[in-house]
Protein backbone atom coordinates (compact mmCIF):
# COMPACT_ATOMS: atom_id res chain seq x y z
CA UNK A 1 0.00 0.00 0.00
CA UNK A 2 2.88 2.37 0.70
CA UNK A 3 4.32 1.80 -2.79
CA UNK A 4 0.95 2.77 -4.28
CA UNK A 5 0.95 5.98 -2.27
CA UNK A 6 4.50 6.78 -3.41
CA UNK A 7 3.43 6.30 -7.04
CA UNK A 8 0.42 8.57 -6.49
CA UNK A 9 2.64 11.21 -4.85
CA UNK A 10 5.06 11.07 -7.80
CA UNK A 11 2.12 11.36 -10.18
CA UNK A 12 0.83 14.44 -8.38
CA UNK A 13 4.34 15.94 -8.49
CA UNK A 14 4.53 15.36 -12.25
CA UNK A 15 1.05 16.87 -12.61
CA UNK A 16 2.21 20.03 -10.81
CA UNK A 17 5.22 20.16 -13.14
CA UNK A 18 2.79 19.81 -16.05
CA UNK A 19 0.86 22.85 -14.83
CA UNK A 20 4.10 24.85 -14.51
CA UNK A 21 5.11 23.82 -18.03
CA UNK A 22 1.70 24.90 -19.32
CA UNK A 23 2.27 28.26 -17.63
CA UNK A 24 5.59 28.62 -19.48
CA UNK A 25 3.84 27.77 -22.76
CA UNK A 26 1.14 30.37 -22.10
CA UNK A 27 3.79 33.02 -21.39
CA UNK A 28 5.52 32.14 -24.67
CA UNK A 29 2.24 32.54 -26.54
CA UNK A 30 1.51 35.88 -24.86
CA UNK A 31 4.97 37.10 -25.94
CA UNK A 32 4.00 36.14 -29.54
CA UNK A 33 6.70 33.49 -29.76
CA UNK A 34 5.50 30.59 -31.82
CA UNK A 35 7.22 27.87 -29.79
CA UNK A 36 6.64 25.49 -26.90
CA UNK A 37 8.65 24.55 -23.85
CA UNK A 38 10.81 21.51 -24.49
CA UNK A 39 11.58 19.02 -21.75
CA UNK A 40 15.30 19.84 -21.82
CA UNK A 41 14.64 23.58 -21.55
CA UNK A 42 12.28 22.96 -18.65
CA UNK A 43 14.86 20.84 -16.83
CA UNK A 44 17.61 23.39 -17.57
CA UNK A 45 15.47 26.23 -16.21
CA UNK A 46 15.10 24.59 -12.79
CA UNK A 47 18.40 22.70 -12.41
CA UNK A 48 21.03 23.39 -15.08
CA UNK A 49 23.86 21.74 -13.14
CA UNK A 50 21.95 18.50 -12.67
CA UNK A 51 21.34 18.27 -16.42
CA UNK A 52 25.06 18.53 -17.09
CA UNK A 53 25.88 16.03 -14.32
CA UNK A 54 23.28 13.59 -15.65
CA UNK A 55 24.79 13.78 -19.13
CA UNK A 56 28.27 13.15 -17.78
CA UNK A 57 27.15 10.22 -15.62
CA UNK A 58 25.19 8.56 -18.40
CA UNK A 59 27.91 9.10 -20.99
CA UNK A 60 30.76 7.88 -18.80
CA UNK A 61 29.33 5.20 -16.54
CA UNK A 62 26.02 3.88 -17.86
CA UNK A 63 26.57 3.81 -21.60
CA UNK A 64 28.09 0.39 -22.40
CA UNK A 65 30.17 1.75 -25.27
CA UNK A 66 31.89 4.23 -22.96
CA UNK A 67 32.16 1.87 -20.01
CA UNK A 68 33.60 -1.06 -21.97
CA UNK A 69 36.50 -0.13 -24.21
CA UNK A 70 36.36 -3.61 -25.76
CA UNK A 71 33.19 -2.67 -27.65
CA UNK A 72 35.00 0.13 -29.49
CA UNK A 73 31.85 2.08 -30.36
CA UNK A 74 30.57 5.57 -29.78
CA UNK A 75 28.05 6.22 -27.02
CA UNK A 76 24.41 5.83 -27.94
CA UNK A 77 22.37 6.30 -24.75
CA UNK A 78 22.62 10.08 -24.27
CA UNK A 79 23.13 10.99 -27.92
CA UNK A 80 20.70 10.38 -29.69
CA UNK A 81 18.31 8.55 -27.30
CA UNK A 82 18.02 10.80 -24.21
CA UNK A 83 18.75 14.00 -26.14
CA UNK A 84 15.83 13.27 -28.46
CA UNK A 85 13.56 12.77 -25.43
CA UNK A 86 14.71 16.15 -24.09
CA UNK A 87 13.49 17.77 -27.32
CA UNK A 88 9.90 16.61 -26.71
CA UNK A 89 7.26 19.10 -25.57
CA UNK A 90 7.36 19.21 -21.77
CA UNK A 91 3.64 19.49 -20.96
CA UNK A 92 2.35 16.37 -22.77
CA UNK A 93 5.34 14.29 -21.66
CA UNK A 94 4.93 15.28 -18.01
CA UNK A 95 1.15 14.80 -18.22
CA UNK A 96 1.67 11.28 -19.55
CA UNK A 97 4.08 10.51 -16.71
CA UNK A 98 1.63 11.86 -14.14
CA UNK A 99 -1.25 9.74 -15.49
CA UNK A 100 0.95 6.63 -15.58
CA UNK A 101 2.23 7.08 -12.03
CA UNK A 102 -1.22 7.87 -10.63
CA UNK A 103 -2.71 4.91 -12.50
CA UNK A 104 -0.03 2.51 -11.21
CA UNK A 105 -0.46 3.92 -7.71
CA UNK A 106 -4.22 3.43 -7.74
CA UNK A 107 -3.81 -0.08 -9.14
CA UNK A 108 -1.23 -0.97 -6.47
CA UNK A 109 -3.40 0.47 -3.68
CA UNK A 110 -6.51 -1.30 -4.96
CA UNK A 111 -4.68 -4.62 -5.32
CA UNK A 112 -3.37 -4.36 -1.75
CA UNK A 113 -6.84 -3.52 -0.41
CA UNK A 114 -8.37 -6.47 -2.27
CA UNK A 115 -5.72 -8.86 -0.94
CA UNK A 116 -6.25 -7.52 2.61
CA UNK A 117 -10.03 -7.98 2.32
CA UNK A 118 -9.58 -11.51 0.99
CA UNK A 119 -7.26 -12.49 3.81
CA UNK A 120 -9.59 -10.95 6.40
CA UNK A 121 -12.61 -12.81 5.01
CA UNK A 122 -10.69 -16.12 5.13
CA UNK A 123 -9.92 -15.57 8.81
CA UNK A 124 -13.58 -15.02 9.72
GILINKA-V716252 format. One record per residue. N is the residue number from 1. RES is the residue in three letters. NEAR is the number of other ideal C-beta (glycine too) atoms within 12 Angstrom. Layout:
N	RES	NEAR
N	RES	NEAR
This chain:
1	UNK	19
2	UNK	12
3	UNK	18
4	UNK	25
5	UNK	19
6	UNK	18
7	UNK	29
8	UNK	27
9	UNK	20
10	UNK	25
11	UNK	30
12	UNK	22
13	UNK	20
14	UNK	32
15	UNK	25
16	UNK	18
17	UNK	29
18	UNK	30
19	UNK	19
20	UNK	23
21	UNK	33
22	UNK	23
23	UNK	19
24	UNK	29
25	UNK	27
26	UNK	16
27	UNK	17
28	UNK	22
29	UNK	15
30	UNK	10
31	UNK	11
32	UNK	8
33	UNK	13
34	UNK	8
35	UNK	15
36	UNK	23
37	UNK	33
38	UNK	26
39	UNK	32
40	UNK	26
41	UNK	23
42	UNK	32
43	UNK	30
44	UNK	20
45	UNK	20
46	UNK	18
47	UNK	13
48	UNK	15
49	UNK	12
50	UNK	14
51	UNK	23
52	UNK	16
53	UNK	15
54	UNK	24
55	UNK	26
56	UNK	17
57	UNK	18
58	UNK	26
59	UNK	24
60	UNK	18
61	UNK	18
62	UNK	20
63	UNK	23
64	UNK	19
65	UNK	21
66	UNK	24
67	UNK	17
68	UNK	14
69	UNK	9
70	UNK	9
71	UNK	13
72	UNK	10
73	UNK	14
74	UNK	14
75	UNK	25
76	UNK	19
77	UNK	25
78	UNK	27
79	UNK	19
80	UNK	13
81	UNK	16
82	UNK	24
83	UNK	22
84	UNK	16
85	UNK	23
86	UNK	25
87	UNK	20
88	UNK	24
89	UNK	25
90	UNK	35
91	UNK	29
92	UNK	21
93	UNK	27
94	UNK	34
95	UNK	26
96	UNK	22
97	UNK	28
98	UNK	28
99	UNK	22
100	UNK	20
101	UNK	29
102	UNK	27
103	UNK	20
104	UNK	24
105	UNK	29
106	UNK	22
107	UNK	20
108	UNK	24
109	UNK	24
110	UNK	18
111	UNK	18
112	UNK	20
113	UNK	16
114	UNK	16
115	UNK	16
116	UNK	15
117	UNK	14
118	UNK	13
119	UNK	12
120	UNK	11
121	UNK	10
122	UNK	9
123	UNK	8
124	UNK	7
